[in-house]
Amino acid sequence: MKIATFNVNGVNGRLPRLLEWLAESRPDVACLQEIKTDDTKFPAKPLEAAGYRAVWHGQRSHHGVAILALGEPPLEIRRGLPGDDSDGQTRYLEADVQGLRVASIYLPNGNPQPGPKFDYKLAWFERLIRHAQTLRDSGRPVVLAGDFNVVPTNADIYNAGTWRFDAVLQPQTRQAWQRLLAQGWVDATRHLHPTERVYTFWVNADAFRRNAGFRMDLLLLSPDLVDRLTAAEVDAGHRGREKPSDHAPVWINLAPRPLA
C-alpha cells in the first residue's frame, strides 16, 4: 500500500502537475495540503477521471487539505482539529481508507516570529498533540501525513544558520515536534534513512538546482505499522518540472497486513 503526502501549493493551478504525478506514481492514498480553493471549486471530476475519489476541506485562496484514494472513496471522520471552535483555518482532515485512519495535516508556518502567527502555530501544534494522543489511544493503525512546517533537526536543512530565525526552526517548534514523537509515532523517512540528507521543500528554482532544501513534509506511523514499512522516498524530480509546487511528493510503502 502506497501512501503519499504532497503540498500542491494550489490544487487548481497545479492540477496538470498533480495529475501527472498521480499517473506516474499511483499512490493508493494521497494527502494534499495547501489546496487553496473553496469546497465548490475542488477538482473532484478530473481526479475521479484519473481513478481517485476524494474528500476535502477547502478555503478560498488559503490553506486547505484533501485526502485522495485510488478506487474506493475515503470515509471522512473529522474536519478540523478539536479544541478551538473559533479557528476558521482549514488545516486538518481525517478519514478511514483501506483499513487505516489517515490524517492530512497542514501545520501553520508561524512567520514572522515572534508574533501572533507564531503564537497561533504553537497553539495549533498543542491541539494536534492532544488529538494525536487520542488517535494513539484508539489502538487503530494511523498515518499522520502532511506539511508539518517544522525542520526536526539541523540534518533536515541544508544550512540551519541561514534560517535560524525562521519559525520552522525555533526551539519551541522543535520541542513540540519531539513531544508529538514521544507519544510513539515513528517518522517513516528517518526510520529507513537515519543519516541521509533528505529534502522535500526548496524555496525557489535556484535552491532546487543547488539542492538547498528543507525536510518538512512528513509521514508519521503508529507503532503497529512500522513492521510493514518497506520504503520511504521523495519524488524530488517533480520539483524541477514546469510550474511546479515548491514541495515534492513524499511517499511510503506498507506491506500487506499479515494473515491472522
C-alpha positions in Angstrom: 0.0 0.0 0.0 1.5 3.3 -1.1 0.6 6.4 0.9 1.8 9.9 0.0 1.7 13.5 1.1 2.0 16.4 -1.2 1.8 20.2 -0.6 0.5 21.1 -4.0 0.5 24.9 -3.4 -2.8 25.4 -5.3 -4.7 22.3 -6.5 -6.3 24.0 -9.5 -3.2 25.9 -10.6 -1.1 22.8 -10.2 -3.7 20.3 -11.5 -1.6 19.3 -14.5 1.4 18.5 -12.3 -0.8 16.7 -9.7 -2.5 14.5 -12.4 0.9 13.8 -14.0 2.3 12.7 -10.6 -0.7 10.6 -9.8 -0.4 8.8 -13.2 3.3 8.1 -12.7 3.3 7.3 -9.0 -0.1 5.7 -8.5 -0.3 6.1 -4.7 -3.2 4.2 -3.1 -3.7 7.2 -0.8 -2.6 10.8 -1.3 -2.9 13.5 1.3 -2.8 17.0 -0.1 -2.1 20.4 1.6 -2.4 24.0 0.6 -5.2 23.2 -2.0 -6.1 27.0 -1.9 -9.6 26.6 -3.1 -13.1 26.7 -1.5 -15.1 23.5 -1.4 -17.1 24.3 -4.5 -14.1 24.6 -6.8 -12.2 21.5 -5.8 -11.4 19.5 -9.0 -13.2 16.3 -8.0 -14.2 15.3 -11.5 -10.7 15.4 -13.1 -9.4 13.5 -10.1 -12.2 10.9 -10.4 -11.4 10.5 -14.1 -7.9 9.7 -13.0 -9.2 7.0 -10.7 -9.2 8.9 -7.4 -12.1 9.6 -5.1 -11.6 12.4 -2.6 -12.7 14.2 0.5 -11.6 17.8 1.0 -11.7 20.7 3.4 -11.1 23.9 1.5 -10.8 27.6 1.9 -10.7 30.3 -0.8 -7.1 31.3 -1.6 -5.6 29.9 1.6 -4.7 26.6 3.3 -7.0 23.6 2.6 -6.4 19.9 2.8 -7.6 16.8 1.0 -7.4 13.0 1.0 -7.5 11.1 -2.2 -7.9 7.3 -2.5 -7.5 5.1 -5.5 -10.8 3.4 -6.3 -12.9 3.4 -3.1 -13.8 6.8 -1.6 -12.3 7.8 1.7 -14.7 7.8 4.7 -14.4 11.3 6.3 -14.1 11.1 10.1 -13.2 14.7 11.1 -12.5 18.1 9.5 -10.6 20.5 11.7 -8.9 19.9 15.0 -10.8 19.8 18.2 -10.1 22.4 20.9 -10.9 25.7 19.3 -14.3 26.2 17.6 -13.4 29.7 16.5 -10.5 28.5 14.3 -11.6 29.1 10.7 -8.4 27.9 9.0 -8.7 24.7 7.1 -5.7 22.7 8.1 -6.8 19.2 9.2 -8.8 16.4 7.6 -9.1 12.8 8.8 -10.5 9.8 7.0 -10.6 6.0 7.1 -9.1 4.5 4.0 -8.4 0.8 3.3 -8.3 -0.2 7.0 -6.2 2.8 8.1 -7.0 6.1 9.8 -5.3 8.8 7.8 -4.9 12.5 8.5 -3.9 15.2 6.1 -2.1 18.0 8.1 -1.1 21.5 7.2 0.5 22.9 10.3 0.8 26.7 10.4 4.1 28.2 9.2 4.3 30.8 12.0 6.3 33.5 10.4 7.1 36.2 11.3 8.2 35.2 14.7 7.8 36.3 17.4 4.2 37.5 16.9 0.6 36.4 16.6 1.2 34.0 13.8 3.9 32.1 15.8 1.6 32.0 18.8 -1.1 30.5 16.6 1.3 27.9 15.3 2.3 26.8 18.8 -1.3 26.7 19.9 -2.4 24.7 16.9 0.6 22.3 17.5 -0.7 21.8 21.1 -4.1 20.9 19.8 -2.6 18.5 17.3 -0.6 16.8 20.1 -3.7 16.4 22.2 -5.7 14.9 19.3 -2.8 12.7 18.2 -2.8 11.1 21.7 -6.5 10.3 21.3 -5.6 8.6 18.0 -2.8 6.6 19.6 -5.1 5.6 22.5 -7.7 4.3 20.0 -5.5 1.3 19.1 -6.1 1.9 15.4 -3.4 1.9 12.7 -2.9 5.5 11.9 -0.8 7.6 9.5 -0.4 11.3 10.1 0.8 12.9 6.8 1.4 16.4 5.8 3.4 19.6 5.8 4.3 20.0 9.4 6.2 23.2 8.9 8.9 22.0 11.3 12.5 21.2 10.4 13.1 18.5 13.0 16.9 18.7 13.3 19.7 20.6 11.6 20.3 17.5 9.5 16.9 18.2 7.8 18.0 21.5 6.3 20.9 22.5 4.0 22.1 25.4 6.2 20.4 25.9 9.6 22.3 29.0 10.3 20.9 30.9 7.4 17.3 30.1 8.6 17.9 30.2 12.3 15.3 32.9 12.9 12.6 31.2 10.9 9.6 29.8 12.7 10.2 26.3 11.4 13.5 26.0 13.2 12.6 27.6 16.5 13.3 25.7 19.7 9.6 25.8 20.7 8.6 24.3 17.3 11.1 21.5 17.6 10.2 20.8 21.2 6.5 20.4 20.2 7.6 18.0 17.4 9.6 15.9 19.9 6.6 15.8 22.3 4.5 14.5 19.4 7.0 11.8 18.6 7.2 10.9 22.3 3.7 9.5 22.0 5.2 6.7 20.0 4.8 8.0 16.4 7.6 6.9 14.0 9.0 9.3 11.4 8.9 6.9 8.4 11.6 8.6 6.3 14.1 8.8 9.2 13.3 5.3 10.2 14.5 4.0 6.9 17.1 6.8 6.1 18.5 7.7 9.5 21.6 9.6 8.3 20.8 10.7 4.7 20.2 14.3 3.7 16.6 14.2 2.5 14.7 17.3 1.4 11.1 17.9 0.5 10.9 21.7 0.0 13.0 24.1 -1.9 12.2 27.8 -1.6 12.8 28.6 -5.3 14.1 27.0 -8.5 17.7 28.1 -7.8 17.6 26.4 -4.4 16.3 23.3 -6.1 19.2 23.3 -8.6 21.6 23.6 -5.6 19.6 21.1 -3.6 19.4 23.7 -0.8 16.3 22.2 0.7 14.3 21.6 3.9 12.6 18.4 5.1 9.2 19.4 6.4 6.8 17.0 4.6 6.5 14.0 6.8 4.6 10.8 7.4 4.2 9.6 11.0 3.2 6.0 11.7 1.6 4.4 14.7 4.0 1.8 16.1 1.9 -1.1 14.8 2.6 -0.1 11.2 6.4 0.1 11.5 7.0 -3.6 10.7 5.1 -3.2 7.5 7.2 -0.2 6.3 9.2 -1.2 3.2 10.0 2.1 1.5 10.0 5.9 2.2 11.1 8.1 -0.6 10.7 11.6 -2.1 9.7 12.2 -5.7 12.1 15.2 -5.9 12.2 15.3 -9.6 8.7 16.7 -9.7 10.0 19.9 -8.1 12.0 20.6 -11.3 9.2 20.4 -13.7 7.3 23.2 -15.4 5.3 25.4 -13.0 5.7 23.0 -10.0 4.8 23.3 -6.4 7.7 24.3 -4.1 7.3 21.0 -2.3 7.9 17.5 -3.7 5.6 14.5 -3.0 6.8 12.1 -0.2 5.6 8.6 -0.1 5.8 5.3 1.8 5.0 1.7 1.1 3.4 -0.6 3.6 3.4 -4.3 3.1 0.1 -6.1 3.4 -1.2 -7.0 6.8 -0.1 -10.5 7.8 -2.9 -13.0 7.9 -4.3 -13.8 11.4 
